[in-house]
Amino acid sequence: MAGGDNLGGRVRRYARVSTAMGGLAARLAGARYLGMPIDRARHAADLKAALGGIKGPLMKVAQLLATIPDALPKEYAGELAGLQANAPAMGWPFVRRRMQAELGPDWPKKFRSFEHQAARAASLGQVHRATSLSGEKLACKLQYPDMASAVEADLNQLKLVMSLYERYDRAITTDEIHAEIAERLREELDYRREAAHMRLYRLMLAGEKEISVPEPVPELSTARLLTMTWIEGTPFLEAAKAPAARRNAIARNMFRAWYVPFYYYGVIHGDPHLGNYTVREDAGINLLDFGCVRIFPPLFVAGVIDLYHALDRDDAQLAVHAYESWGFRNLSREMIAALNRWAHFLYAPLLDDRKRRIHEQQGDYGRDVAEEVHREIRRLGGVKPPREFVFMDRAAIGLGSVFMHLKAEINWHRLFHELIEDFDKDALAKRQKSALREAGVPGTEREPAKASRRRLA
């Protein structure tokens, strides 16, 4: 690994994270092997407290896990969802050293201005406002030091937590969930890849006037520094206070921002954090972060549409075909019925041809459905979710949360049908291949759609 992935950095990270989590893991092990009682709610709160003091990817992973159904028990998911993504920013000495390392000792001469104070700080890096020599407003995203070491250390701790959970509950095999999270996190460390993702989204959404995507500035970017155009907008949570007509318009634009790339190109924005979007004055959407992007094989996208039709027509055979196209194997009739229960929850707004909220039931209805399905899957012997399924499920939950914040009332059925009425798997494959190559996404010479199909076989 490039960057700060050194033995010393990794050892320091192991020490910090292991100290924070070691006692918690021991308590879990004692409960498992010695029959000691464990207060899961208290243990989950302790885990949140331990992770909340550690800057970096483990905090990001914890938030991510809280949105993936069945990755962790509900007590843990509830506590980890409360972790704040906005960590304290690194000071000016770090910024000066990072900019010099990436752009050379004369880096200030490459900008008309560069703000010392970070405009935004998150788990892997922070953003500074700047102005180009030509007067254009810029955003400079700097990666924190030793993040490669931090990612590897935190991924090992994450594997420990997930394996301990599996000893309690074997309904969901978590190795593919861990592998998928690991691959996406490692990709997020490469800002050149993120710049390519940004170019990809500019291509895919070029016809969507209500959606704005920054433009990367390659001459001011490296693997650990990403410079892009600055896009003005208001924070998403402020937009949630707007009148109903504006909130509905924002929701429609968000729906297209997420699903035009998926149904036309097989690409999805995998991080549903509200800080990754701002809202324009005309209710348009600004997409700001492209570190976590998932590219799906056309066969997977076809499976999403097939399952919709299977639920709509009560077609059991088509449902089996959809699950198998995603990589599920050896599914019994009872297991398919259990999976369909969860699918009905996710697809309900799309199946209902009327204006409605994304989830009309209040409270923890989604979590209750997930727990019932989980218990049934456990009774039937468990299931191993395919890797591709992890972020698709998470994206659906994350986008649903966005619409719940907006209290939007829309005919989701018609929005969805506008996107899928002319769906053609072969046409998607051609568009995907062309867009990935034009954007310069790393690995496109390997034709990722075909590689993913081999993994599904």
Stockholm file with secondary structure:
# STOCKHOLM 1.0

chainA/1-457         MAGGDNLGGRVRRYARVSTAMGGLAARLAGARYLGMPIDRARHAADLKAALGGIKGPLMKVAQLLATIPDALPKEYAGELAGLQANAPAMGWPFVRRRMQAELGPDWPKKFRSFEHQAARAASLGQVHRATSLSGEKLACKLQYPDMASAVEADLNQLKLVMSLYERYDRAITTDEIHAEIAERLREELDYRREAAHMRLYRLMLAGEKEISVPEPVPELSTARLLTMTWIEGTPFLEAAKAPAARRNAIARNMFRAWYVPFYYYGVIHGDPHLGNYTVREDAGINLLDFGCVRIFPPLFVAGVIDLYHALDRDDAQLAVHAYESWGFRNLSREMIAALNRWAHFLYAPLLDDRKRRIHEQQGDYGRDVAEEVHREIRRLGGVKPPREFVFMDRAAIGLGSVFMHLKAEINWHRLFHELIEDFDKDALAKRQKSALREAGVPGTEREPAKASRRRLA
#=GR chainA/1-457 SS CCTTCCHHHHHHHHHHHHHHHHHHHHHHHHHHHSCCCCCHHHHHHHHHHHHHTSCSHHHHHHHHHHTSTTSSCHHHHHHHTTCCSCCCCCCHHHHHHHHHHHHCTTGGGGEEEECSSCSEECSSEEEEEEEETTSCEEEEEEECTTHHHHHHHHHHHHHHHHHHHHHHCCSBCCHHHHHHHHHHHHHHTCHHHHHHHHHHHHHHTTTCTTEECCCBCGGGCCSSEEEEECCCCEEHHHHTTSCHHHHHHHHHHHHHHHHHHHHHHSEEECCCCGGGEEECTTSCEEECCCSSEEECCHHHHHHHHHHHHHHHHTCHHHHHHHHHHHTCCSCCHHHHHHHHHHHHHHHHHHHCCSCBCSCCSCSSHHHHHHHHHHHHHHHTTCBCCCHHHHHHHHHHHHHHHHHHHHTCCBCHHHHHHHHHTTCCHHHHHHHHHHHHHHHTCTTGGGCHHHHHHHHHC
#=GC SS_cons         CCTTCCHHHHHHHHHHHHHHHHHHHHHHHHHHHSCCCCCHHHHHHHHHHHHHTSCSHHHHHHHHHHTSTTSSCHHHHHHHTTCCSCCCCCCHHHHHHHHHHHHCTTGGGGEEEECSSCSEECSSEEEEEEEETTSCEEEEEEECTTHHHHHHHHHHHHHHHHHHHHHHCCSBCCHHHHHHHHHHHHHHTCHHHHHHHHHHHHHHTTTCTTEECCCBCGGGCCSSEEEEECCCCEEHHHHTTSCHHHHHHHHHHHHHHHHHHHHHHSEEECCCCGGGEEECTTSCEEECCCSSEEECCHHHHHHHHHHHHHHHHTCHHHHHHHHHHHTCCSCCHHHHHHHHHHHHHHHHHHHCCSCBCSCCSCSSHHHHHHHHHHHHHHHTTCBCCCHHHHHHHHHHHHHHHHHHHHTCCBCHHHHHHHHHTTCCHHHHHHHHHHHHHHHTCTTGGGCHHHHHHHHHC
//
